[in-house]
Every structure is written in structure tokens, then in C-alpha cells.
Amino acid sequence: MREELILRSLWFEDNSLMIIDQTLLPGEFRIVKLSSCDEVAHAIKTLMVRGAPAIGVAAAYGFYLGIKDCSEGNIDERLDESYELLRSTRPTAVNLFWALERVRGVAITARPAGVDATKVAILNEAHRMAEEDVATNRKIGEYGSTLIKDGFNILTHCNAGALATVDYGTALGVIRAAHEKGKRVHVYADETRPLLQGARLTAWELKRDGIPVTLIADNMAGFLMKQGRIDMVVVGADRIAQNGDTANKIGTYSVAVLAARNNVPFYIAAPLSTVDMSLNNGSEIPIEERSHEEVTTVKGQRIAPEGVDVYNPAFDITEAELIKGIITEKGIAYPPYKESLQKFFND
């Protein structure tokens, strides 16, 4: 498939999971074929596939790939092994655990019907989750686009676009929907150190879509807000506690504080599968720490002295009081979030 025909970050083909290797963008566009659970786990862990919704769907397919060649004699063992392997890949994005619980539940229900029925049930559920993700993102975009006025300048951080989902995106889905309605929008994309997802991925997506985008360094956001050049901020999420506290890519908290200081509305766009109602607040969200090399090198080129101490949390927590609203597929939740989010789950 040619690059210009690709809309999805992942899809299932030839009994394998196909992904765009996001570690290579924008310099190289490469489609990678993953044929085993081990390969899917590696792709998630190394950020070849990334973004909470995309991770969840990839894990569902990885769960199937872990048992696709099993017999009645070893399928139960492989179900457990695949589940544990995939769970161990990324600790923060709750969609991973939500997806694995869902496909494991389907597997348990189907097991009495035999090994073949179990395989079919798991694969069909993964397909269903992929299609649901696309539909969910479209709904998020529809609700979120109502917040955008013609001529808005919008700041976003990291990548919450088609590459972070199966297709369309959450935060970028909101922007895409407004653009599709004919609203003139202009996006400022934070570069998002240390892995530059904003520079490498968000700018790439928006350029392909023909949506005006300006790339800025992370430390420029506050100055633009002070100048009155930002009308709203919209970002994605990796896990949201019941009180609205939100884990997202490191640097999001700084943007939210700056937005509050400059009276710029700050929104989260995420599916309800990203909301973890079992957690009271953000202090209970596990924060993944990643390799020192992500900070000390860029594309293999060293930018810091050998042996320097490094702290590299992949995410931070934005407190609920800094968030104007949470855009979901059921509508926009407003404070108090425990009540408004629970209402969406009950509907």
C-alpha cells in the first residue's frame, strides 16, 4: 500500500497485524508485519505502535496472535502467557489493560466450545474493537468541534491523532472534525521532548491533511499564550482518574498551568476506555519511566555528556481543576468529573 493511501495506524491482514512503524517517521514510512504475540509486545514496548487507544487494539490482536497456532492441549497456557506478556509492556495507558480484560473475557466465554471457537471469538472481538475505536474517535471529534470557533488557533501537545488511535484521532480528531466542517483552524504543535512526537508525528499528520500547522519548541507555548495567539488547548490522555486528574505525555502539566495563567481553556479528548473509575485521583496512576538514552540522544546522536544523571518519566499528571472539560464519545464532561463521567458510563 502506498503511503498516501494509508489512513490507519494498524490493521489486520494475512493473519498478521500490520502497523506503521512510528519510530521512523517522518524520515521513513515503513509498514511492519507482526505475526506473533512477542512481536506485538516488542512493538508496543519500543513505541513502534503508541498512543493509548492504538495500544489497546494492538494488544487485542496480539492476544489472538499468541494463540492462533495453539491446539486444545496448550491453548490455556498460551492464553495466560500472552495476557501477562502484553500487560507487562506499558504501565500507564489504561486502554491496554481494558482491552486485554475484554478479549480475555471473550476467550473465557468461548472456551467450552473448543479451541477453534475460542480463536474465532478473540479475533472477531479484536476486529470489533478496531471498528469501535474509529467510530468513537469520530464521535469525540463531533462533540469537540463544537468548542472550536472559525479562525481558532489551537495548541496541542504530543500526538493524539490517527497514529495514536486506529484512525482519525482524539485531540486531532477534534481539530479534523472542525476542519471538515469548513472552520478555519490553525494548529501550534509542541515538539514534545524527549521523543519529539509533536514534531515527528503531529506535524506530519496535519501536513498530510492540509491543516495549517506551526511547530514550536516546548518552551515557547507560554509566550504564545501571553501574546494572545492561542485560543484553546486540546490534548489526549493515557489514563484519567475518576476525579478528572489526567495522565498524558510529559510536559502536558506545564502546558495546563500556562493555559490557566493566561486564561486559555484546556481540554482533554479521550474515549471512556481511558477513564479508570477505580482510581480516586492522579496520585494513584502509575507513571512509566523510560530509558536514559531517550533524553541523552536524538536519533542515535548524543546531545548530553556521557554518564550524566537522567530522570525520564514518560507522563505527568494534570490536576482536574486545570481542565475545562473532557471530550468523550458520549459528550463533554465538565466538573465535577466524578459525577459527569459516571453519568456517561451509566447512559
C-alpha positions in Angstrom: 0.0 0.0 0.0 1.3 3.4 -0.9 1.8 6.0 1.9 -0.9 8.3 0.6 -3.5 5.6 0.8 -2.8 4.7 4.4 -5.3 6.2 6.9 -5.0 3.7 9.7 -2.1 3.2 12.1 -2.8 -0.5 12.2 -4.9 -3.1 10.5 -5.2 -6.9 10.3 -4.1 -8.6 7.0 -2.8 -12.1 6.1 -3.4 -13.3 9.6 -1.0 -10.7 10.9 -1.1 -7.3 12.5 0.2 -4.6 10.1 1.4 -1.3 11.7 3.1 1.9 10.6 6.5 1.9 12.4 6.2 5.3 14.2 9.8 5.3 15.4 10.9 6.0 11.8 8.6 8.9 10.9 8.8 11.4 9.3 12.0 10.4 7.6 10.9 6.9 6.6 7.4 5.4 6.1 7.6 1.7 6.7 4.8 -0.8 7.2 5.8 -3.7 9.6 4.1 -7.1 9.7 3.7 -8.6 13.2 2.9 -12.3 13.2 3.3 -13.2 16.9 2.4 -12.0 20.3 6.1 -11.5 21.1 6.4 -9.2 18.1 3.3 -7.2 19.1 4.6 -6.8 22.6 8.0 -5.6 21.3 6.3 -3.1 19.0 4.3 -1.7 21.9 7.3 -1.5 24.3 9.5 0.2 21.7 6.8 2.7 20.6 6.6 1.3 17.1 2.9 1.4 17.9 1.9 4.0 20.5 -1.0 6.1 21.8 -3.4 4.7 24.4 -6.3 3.6 22.0 -3.9 2.1 19.4 -2.0 0.2 22.1 -5.3 -1.3 23.3 -6.4 -2.5 19.9 -2.8 -3.8 19.1 -2.8 -5.7 22.3 -6.2 -7.3 21.4 -4.7 -8.5 18.1 -1.5 -9.6 19.9 -3.6 -11.7 22.3 -5.0 -13.5 19.3 -1.6 -14.0 17.6 -0.4 -15.6 20.8 -2.9 -18.4 20.5 -3.6 -18.6 16.7 -1.5 -21.8 16.3 -2.5 -23.5 19.6 -4.1 -26.9 20.0 -6.5 -27.9 22.6 -3.6 -29.2 24.7 -1.7 -25.9 25.1 -4.2 -23.1 24.5 -5.0 -22.3 28.1 -1.3 -22.0 28.9 -0.7 -19.7 26.0 -3.8 -17.6 26.8 -2.2 -16.9 30.2 1.3 -16.3 28.8 0.0 -13.9 26.1 -2.1 -12.0 28.6 0.8 -11.5 31.0 3.4 -10.6 28.3 1.2 -7.9 26.8 0.2 -6.5 30.2 3.9 -6.0 31.1 4.7 -3.7 28.1 3.4 -0.3 29.2 2.2 0.6 32.8 0.4 3.9 32.3 -2.1 3.7 29.4 -5.2 2.0 30.9 -6.6 1.1 27.4 -4.0 -1.7 27.3 -5.5 -3.4 30.4 -9.1 -2.6 29.4 -8.5 -4.2 26.0 -6.8 -7.3 27.4 -9.6 -7.8 30.0 -12.2 -7.6 27.3 -10.6 -10.1 24.9 -9.7 -12.5 27.8 -13.4 -12.3 28.9 -14.4 -13.3 25.4 -11.9 -16.2 25.4 -13.2 -17.5 28.7 -16.8 -17.4 27.4 -15.8 -19.2 24.2 -13.5 -21.9 25.7 -16.2 -24.5 26.3 -16.9 -24.5 22.6 -13.3 -25.6 21.8 -10.1 -24.2 20.6 -11.2 -23.1 17.1 -14.2 -21.3 18.5 -12.0 -19.5 21.0 -9.7 -18.3 18.3 -12.5 -17.0 16.2 -14.1 -15.3 19.2 -10.9 -13.5 20.1 -10.1 -12.3 16.6 -13.7 -11.1 16.0 -13.5 -9.1 19.2 -10.3 -7.5 18.2 -11.9 -6.6 14.8 -14.9 -5.2 16.7 -12.6 -3.1 19.0 -10.8 -1.6 16.0 -14.0 -0.6 14.3 -15.4 0.8 17.6 -12.3 2.9 18.0 -12.8 4.6 14.7 -16.4 5.3 15.4 -15.6 6.5 18.9 -13.0 9.0 17.6 -15.5 10.3 15.1 -17.9 11.0 17.9 -15.2 12.7 20.0 -14.4 14.8 17.0 -18.1 15.8 16.5 -18.6 16.8 20.2 -15.2 18.6 20.4 -15.6 20.5 17.2 -18.5 22.4 18.7 -15.9 24.1 21.0 -13.9 25.5 18.1 -14.8 28.8 16.5 -13.9 29.8 13.0 -10.4 31.2 13.0 -9.2 29.5 16.2 -5.6 28.9 16.9 -5.2 25.7 18.8 -2.3 24.3 20.7 -1.7 20.6 21.1 1.0 18.5 22.8 2.4 15.2 21.8 0.4 13.2 19.2 -3.2 12.3 19.8 -4.0 11.8 16.1 -4.7 8.9 13.7 -1.3 7.5 14.7 -2.3 7.3 18.3 -5.6 5.5 17.6 -6.7 3.1 14.9 -7.8 6.1 12.7 -8.8 9.8 12.9 -7.6 10.6 16.4 -8.8 12.1 19.7 -7.4 15.6 20.1 -6.5 15.7 16.4 -9.9 14.2 15.7 -11.5 17.3 17.3 -9.4 19.5 15.0 -10.1 17.4 12.0 -13.8 17.5 12.6 -13.7 21.3 12.8 -11.7 21.5 9.6 -14.1 19.2 7.8 -17.0 21.5 8.8 -15.2 24.3 7.0 -13.9 26.1 10.1 -10.6 27.8 9.6 -8.2 26.4 12.2 -4.5 26.8 12.8 -2.6 24.4 15.0 0.5 25.0 17.1 2.2 21.7 17.7 4.6 21.4 20.7 7.7 19.4 19.6 7.2 17.2 22.7 10.7 16.3 24.0 12.3 13.9 24.5 10.9 11.8 21.6 9.5 14.6 19.6 6.1 13.1 18.9 4.7 16.6 18.1 7.4 17.4 15.6 7.7 14.0 14.0 4.1 12.8 14.1 1.5 15.5 14.7 3.1 17.9 12.3 3.4 15.1 9.7 -0.3 14.2 10.1 -1.6 17.7 9.9 0.6 18.5 6.9 -0.8 15.4 5.1 -4.3 16.6 5.9 -3.7 20.1 4.6 -4.5 21.6 8.1 -2.3 24.7 8.8 0.3 23.8 11.5 3.2 25.6 13.1 5.8 23.7 15.0 7.1 25.3 18.2 9.6 24.2 20.8 8.0 23.1 24.1 9.3 26.1 26.0 7.6 28.6 23.6 4.0 27.7 24.5 3.6 30.2 27.4 5.0 33.1 25.4 2.4 32.4 22.6 -0.4 32.3 25.2 0.8 35.6 26.7 0.7 37.2 23.3 -2.9 36.1 22.8 -2.1 33.8 20.0 -3.7 30.6 21.4 -7.5 30.3 21.7 -7.6 26.8 23.2 -5.5 23.8 24.1 -6.7 20.2 23.4 -4.6 17.1 24.2 -5.1 13.4 24.5 -4.8 11.2 27.6 -3.4 7.9 28.7 -5.3 7.5 31.9 -8.0 9.6 33.6 -8.9 9.1 37.3 -12.5 9.4 38.5 -11.9 12.9 39.7 -10.6 14.1 36.3 -6.9 14.1 37.1 -5.3 13.1 33.8 -2.0 11.3 32.9 -0.7 12.4 29.5 2.7 12.8 27.8 5.3 14.5 29.9 5.0 18.3 29.5 1.2 18.3 29.5 1.0 19.6 33.1 3.3 22.5 32.2 1.0 23.4 29.3 -2.1 23.2 31.5 -0.5 25.5 34.1 0.4 28.0 31.5 -3.1 27.9 30.0 -4.6 28.6 33.4 -2.3 31.5 34.0 -3.3 33.0 30.6 -7.0 32.2 30.7 -6.8 29.8 27.8 -9.3 26.9 28.0 -7.6 23.5 28.3 -9.4 20.4 27.2 -8.7 16.6 27.2 -10.0 14.5 24.4 -10.2 10.7 25.1 -12.5 7.7 24.9 -14.2 6.5 28.0 -12.0 3.4 27.9 -9.2 5.8 29.0 -11.1 6.6 32.2 -10.2 4.5 35.2 -13.0 4.8 37.7 -11.2 2.5 40.1 -8.7 5.3 40.8 -9.7 8.2 43.1 -7.2 10.7 41.8 -4.0 11.1 39.8 -1.6 10.2 42.6 -2.7 6.6 42.0 -1.8 6.5 38.3 1.5 4.6 37.7 4.0 6.6 35.8 6.3 4.8 33.4 9.9 5.7 33.4 11.9 5.1 30.2 15.4 4.8 29.0 18.0 7.5 29.7 19.0 7.3 26.1 15.8 8.9 25.1 17.0 12.1 26.8 20.7 12.0 26.1 20.4 11.1 22.4 18.3 12.1 19.4 18.1 9.5 16.6 21.3 8.0 18.0 23.2 11.2 18.1 24.5 12.1 21.6 23.4 15.5 22.9 24.5 15.2 26.6 27.7 14.2 28.3 28.4 10.5 29.0 27.4 9.5 32.5 25.1 12.4 33.3 22.2 11.6 35.6 18.8 11.5 33.9 15.2 11.4 35.0 12.8 10.4 32.3 9.2 10.0 33.3 7.1 9.4 30.1 4.0 11.0 31.6 2.8 13.6 34.1 -0.4 14.3 35.9 -2.6 17.3 35.2 -5.0 18.1 38.0 -8.7 18.2 37.3 -9.0 21.9 38.3 -6.8 22.8 35.4 -9.1 21.0 32.9 -12.0 22.9 31.3 -13.7 19.8 30.0 -13.1 16.2 29.0 -14.3 15.4 25.5 -15.6 11.8 25.1 -17.7 9.8 22.7 -20.7 10.4 25.0 -20.3 14.1 25.2 -18.2 16.7 27.0 -17.8 16.1 30.7 -17.5 19.1 33.0 -16.6 19.4 36.7 -17.3 17.8 39.0 -15.8 15.0 36.9 -16.7 12.1 39.2 -20.4 12.7 38.7 -20.3 13.7 35.0 -18.0 10.8 33.9 -20.1 8.3 35.9 -23.2 9.5 34.2 -21.6 8.7 30.8 -20.8 5.2 32.0 -24.4 4.8 33.2 -26.0 6.0 30.0 
